[in-house]
Amino acid sequence: TLLGDACHPMLPFLAQGANSAIEDGMVLTNCLKAHGRDVPAALAAYEAARRERTARLQKGSAANTDLFHNPVLADGKGAGKFVTENWAPD
């Protein structure tokens, strides 16, 4: 099976890449413990358990590309307006 960036590489715009690999390791460990010697069942459970969350993280990271690499940010006037409209004040 695969885990971490090998199965769900992410753009670096959500700070979840390393965290996802750690989560993968924990979930895989728990699945292997729960299914004993039935490794195929453990791997299927691991994949099912991780699919939705990692897909959501990948999509969120990709969406942040528009926020952090928007061409409007290159212009001083446009940047201030863009930041005010898209980013929380804090």
C-alpha positions in Angstrom: 0.0 0.0 0.0 1.0 3.6 -0.2 0.9 6.5 2.3 1.9 10.1 2.5 2.9 12.0 -0.7 3.2 8.7 -2.5 -0.6 8.3 -2.6 -1.8 11.8 -2.1 0.8 14.5 -2.9 -0.3 18.0 -2.0 0.6 21.5 -3.0 2.2 23.3 -0.1 -0.6 25.7 0.5 -2.5 24.1 3.4 0.4 22.8 5.5 -1.1 19.3 5.7 1.4 17.2 3.7 3.5 15.9 6.6 0.5 15.7 8.9 -1.3 13.6 6.4 1.6 11.1 6.3 1.5 10.9 10.1 -2.3 10.3 10.0 -1.8 7.7 7.3 0.6 5.8 9.5 -1.7 5.9 12.5 -4.7 4.8 10.5 -2.8 2.0 8.8 -1.5 0.8 12.1 -5.0 0.7 13.6 -6.4 -1.1 10.5 -3.7 -3.7 10.7 -4.3 -4.3 14.4 -8.1 -4.5 13.9 -7.9 -7.0 11.0 -5.2 -9.2 12.4 -3.8 -11.5 9.7 -6.3 -10.4 7.1 -3.9 -7.9 5.4 -6.1 -7.3 2.3 -9.0 -6.4 4.5 -6.8 -4.1 6.6 -5.5 -2.4 3.5 -9.0 -1.9 2.1 -10.2 -0.5 5.4 -7.2 1.9 5.4 -7.9 3.1 1.9 -11.6 3.6 2.7 -10.8 5.5 5.9 -8.4 7.9 4.3 -10.0 8.6 0.9 -12.4 11.4 1.8 -10.2 13.4 4.2 -7.1 13.3 1.9 -9.2 14.3 -1.1 -10.6 17.2 0.8 -7.1 18.3 1.9 -5.8 18.1 -1.7 -8.7 20.1 -3.0 -8.3 22.7 -0.3 -4.6 23.0 -0.9 -5.1 23.4 -4.6 -7.8 26.1 -4.0 -5.3 28.1 -2.0 -3.2 28.4 -5.0 -5.6 31.1 -6.2 -5.2 33.0 -3.0 -1.5 32.8 -2.6 -0.4 33.1 -6.3 -3.1 35.4 -7.6 -1.6 37.9 -10.2 -3.6 40.7 -8.6 -1.2 40.5 -5.6 1.6 41.8 -7.9 -0.1 45.2 -8.1 0.0 47.3 -4.9 -3.4 48.8 -5.3 -5.1 45.6 -6.4 -3.3 43.6 -3.7 -4.7 45.6 -0.8 -8.3 45.2 -2.1 -7.7 41.5 -2.8 -6.4 40.8 0.7 -9.2 42.8 2.3 -11.8 40.8 0.3 -10.3 37.4 0.7 -8.3 37.1 3.9 -9.5 37.4 7.5 -8.2 40.5 9.2 -6.3 38.5 11.8 
